[in-house]
Amino acid sequence: MLEVATRVLADSTHIFEDHDNRDEAERLLAHVLDVEPEDLDDEDEPNARERERFLALVARRAAGEPFPFLVGYIEFYGLHLRVDPGPFVPRPSSELTVARAVRHARRRKRGRPVVVDVCTGSGPIALAIADELPRAEVWGVDIDRSGVVLARKNATSLGIKNARFRAGDMYGGLPRRLRGNVDVVTGHIPYVPPHELDDLPTEVRGYEPVHTLSDHSADGLGLIRRAAAEAPEWLSPGGWLLLELSHDLVKKVSRICTLAGFDVVGVADDEDDLSVVVEARLPVR
């Protein structure tokens, strides 16, 4: 069953090629059998109903339905996060943003670190940062209230008390007292140009609301320009702006950050090579 499922997923043209198809097949079967993937036993014999359910899930996945929708959750940076249709589905690639934000926040020498995640969606980045930095004050902001509600539910179920979520346009939901006091701003902000939406795999364009993918500006970078232009008002001197994006946009986004008054220090990537993080620092004047 696992071999057949792996081949079906590998042959699909509706999902990203970078998925581990065998791993997804094993996790789907474990979900059906209500066991952990590592507890699957080659000698187990699923009954007819379990086989039917498993193959139905494989078919839905091969047709492009995001894996987290099939099981109702995603494991992200060690956290078990509930996932619902509507907010942008958390992606493992965003774990790099978490790691870089945690690193920079820990290096801040003053008091309690403050981190803001804009366009937070259902809050995976903010929740993971807050979990890693219990002393930090972490905020997630998104214009979509459904994502904010789900983020709050996940924070409650995980017992993460230092992450707060507000509905607002970019920085609009933040309390005024944070102006000039934020140490790190993170953002996995929509950046797909409208004319490229049809080129995305079915698992993205078929299930993600368009507003989570594109801001409908000509080059798709309108919201990133806003995030960079407004960030200096909120960041403390020496604060960081970390923007997650695709490799092909590094030069354009670096230029945007420079025009907004930042020093672009570098571009972080990881071994998965799924996305990169442009790291820009506000000068100390």
Disulfide bonds with the S-S distance in Angstrom:
none
